[in-house]
Amino acid sequence: MNPYQDSFEHVSPVWTHYTPIVVERGEGCYLYDLDGTAYMDFTCGIGVTNTGHCHPRVVEAIRKQAGLLLHGQVNIVYHKPLLELVSELREVVPAALDGYFFSNSGAEAVEGAMKLARHATGRTNIIVFQGSFHGRTVGTMSLTTSKTIYRVGYQPLMPGVFVAPFPYAYRFGWDEETTSRWCLDELEFLLLTQTAPQETAAILIEPVLGEGGYVVPPASFLKGLREICDRHGILLIADEVQSGFGRTGRWFAHEHFGVTPDIMTVAKGIASGMPLSGVFSRLDLMKKWIPGSHGGTYGGNAVAVAAAVATVQALREEKLVENAHERGQQLMAGLRKLQMKYPVIGDVRGLGLMVGTEFRTPDGKPDKNTAKAIAHDCLDEKLLLLTCGPWDNTIRWIPPLVVTKEQIDQALAIFARAVEKASR
């Protein structure tokens, strides 16, 4: 009998639960339950533990900092880890983004980016894209369009938000460049018909769509966004909360497209599981942010920031970003081989270790049931995978960046058995 059964019954049911597993510890790619059973974790805390569970370097940094200073409020004092993190970030963040603000969660970072854009431009409106996920606060929920569950019962939401189509070529059934051109044309039409450029503060985009289905846009689309923003004085915000810190085989996903945003939001992989997020932008924009108009008690917490310093160092020195690229190629090749054998796999897409496999019925409809059945069969073989997308018909692959060739092969073998079973 589970010794925590009574406690289960008092945890708020607003949290959904993929498994009933009670985890005692984690190490690398594995989680271990109370009985010591190992689970290969390809959920990564939803793209958080990029350095793996309990990376020794990160754990040691947390232990050391906890004995020195737990909290030094950033409005009152600077502390050493904060300044060290800025130095580390300047080595990996695009040089143009030379202003740094820290908070606790991805939603807080997106809220901060939106507020910064409004102050810096003197404009009010924000354009987002279909399938986006930017958070669950009232402000960020207003920017989120990946599923109605994140909004249901909370309307009316924040005004001033306009939604443009994301270039999801597989969904539209077009080639990538046709999709890119059409979506850019629709965005231009939006600026003519719904939000005038002179009242539009920012265009906010996930360089790789996350919760919306792990969709990679064509490079021409991001370049087109940059051109539209430059032409109209609109700020381009890249939400790298899920795609940042090596996840896509580059430090940040926008690097794949040769485009630099004006503002970037980060969280998840920045601190290996400690609560930390950031708004990074050009310092000239930060200087237009009215002092005291944004902040937070715990933003830039000393222990979380110390974990982030160790995380960035580990990612760089252990070449985990490069490993994400190599293992991602291995994973994509394995999945595409399975796609050729099993038509139920409609699409395989991704960058680095941010990969999606979308399932469709024989008549081309989204196939949630098969995706869920495969995820549960993988769980039976101790492999943790999550679904995503508006229809929950895409399985997302987000293993820690420390994953090995052998672990990818093992996961592919488990997945292949589950797909074979679902295809009978």
Protein Blocks (a to p, Z undefined) as FASTA:
>chain_A
ZZklmmmmmgcfkbccfbfcdcfbdehjbccdfkopacddfklnnoiamnoghifklmmm
mmmmmmmombdcfklpccfklmmmmmmmmmmgcfklmcccddfbfklmmmmmmmmmmmmn
opabdcddehiafbjbfklmmmpckbmklmgopaccdehiacdddddfklnopafklmmm
mmmmmmmmmmmmmmcfklcfbdcddfbacklnopacdfklmmmmmmmmmmnopacdddfk
lmgghlnopablklmnopacfbdcdefjlnoopacddddddfklmmmpcghiagcfkgop
aklmmmmmmmmmmmmmnommmmmmmmmmmmmmmmmmmmmmmmklmbacdehjadcddddd
fkopacfklmmmmmmmmmmnopacddedjklpaccddddfkbcfklmmmmmmmmmmmmmm
mmZZ
